[in-house]
Amino acid sequence: MRSPQLMIKPSNCHSCRMSALCLPLALRTSDLDLLDNAIKRGKPMQKNQSVFYAGDRFTSVYAIRSGAVKSYCITDDGTEQVTGFYLPGEIFGWDGIANGNHSNHAVTLETSALCEIPFAQFERLSATMPMLQQHFMRLMSKEISTDQALITLLSKNSAEERVASLLISLSKRLKSQHLSATKFRLPMSRADIGNYLGLTVETVSRVFSRFQSFDLIYCERKEIEIINLKRLSSLAHNAEHL
């Protein structure tokens, strides 16, 4: 069963600080107005509120204005497998394009504000806005690259490499939003991190403690400060070991 549809409220792409990330910069004002009218903007969703469920009919993709979202699937043995984390300015929900139904569940990790982009309307608009179509094709390609990167990440034996890779990924994504690349709050739990990286919660906690003892990061619960970005990045790329 799908969660309630997002309710429309006054807002627009012109005033959104995230529009430069999820929309092409060179869209004409008239084109942006057409797209803006198609987008549904909802009241903030509370933590652990479902955006959509696996099996729901695919109708839209979603852009995050604030907050964070986790996607996950349920494996054959009934356990949850985290498949992705999404931050402000990022778009998710592409998993439904292939067969018309979502293959993943999506749930908010904290209070979040989302924009719902009806895909049928987007397709009609993109037919007259090639730049918009190209931009969304790039976003879809980036999603595929992220999935491939996760497969590569999980093939690494070192828990340190996996955790470092996640922290560097978050750092780069936050930097692209013109936010701090070295001081940020993790929206996900240690259990979610472990699930995503194929590690136990205890191992994740141990790696964070180890990184802190080597002055790579400072960690206070979910608050992270990367102290040695260069070395952490080097570790993420398997160039050195602690």
C-alpha positions, 0 to 999 in steps of 0.5 A: 500500500502506498503512502499518501500523496504529497500535498501541494504547497506554495514554493517554486524552483526559482527560489529553491537553493537545490534547483541548480543540482537537480535541474539544468542551469540553462533552462529558460525562465518560461521552460522552468515555469512549465516544469515548476507547474508540474512538480508537486511539493509536499508538507515535510515528511516525518522520520521513517515515513514511506515515500513508496513501497516495492511493487507500487506503480511507478508514476514519479521520481523525487527530488530532496529539498531537505532531509535524507532518504534511504532505499532498501529491498527485502531479500528472499530470506526476508531481511532488509538490504539497504540499496542507497542513501539520498541527500538534498539536491539528489533525485531518486525513484528511478528503479521503477522505470524499467518495468513500471513498478518500484523494485525498492522501498524508500523511507525518510531517515529524518524530517524531509521535504520532497518534490514529486516529479510526475514522470509522464508530464516530465516526458511530455516536457522533455520532448520540447526541452532537449536540455532537460531530457539530457540532464535527466539522462545524466542523472540516471547514468549517475545512478547506474554508476553509483550502483556499480560503485557499490558492487565494487565497494562490496568486493573489497575485503577491508572494512576500513576501505568500505567505511572510508569510501562511504565517508568520502562519497558523502563528503563529495556530495555535500561539497557539490551542494556548497556545504561543508565537505569535512563537517557534517551529520550522518543521517543514517544509523550505524546499523544502516551503514553496516547493512549497506556496506555488508558489515556488522554494526560492531565492525562499523563502530570499531572502524569509526573508533579506529579512524578517530584514534588515527586522527582521520576523523572526529566522531561524536555520535552522528556528527562527523569531522574529517580531520585528514581528508587526503589520507581518508581519500587515499584509504578509500582508494586502497592506496594505503592501510592503517 
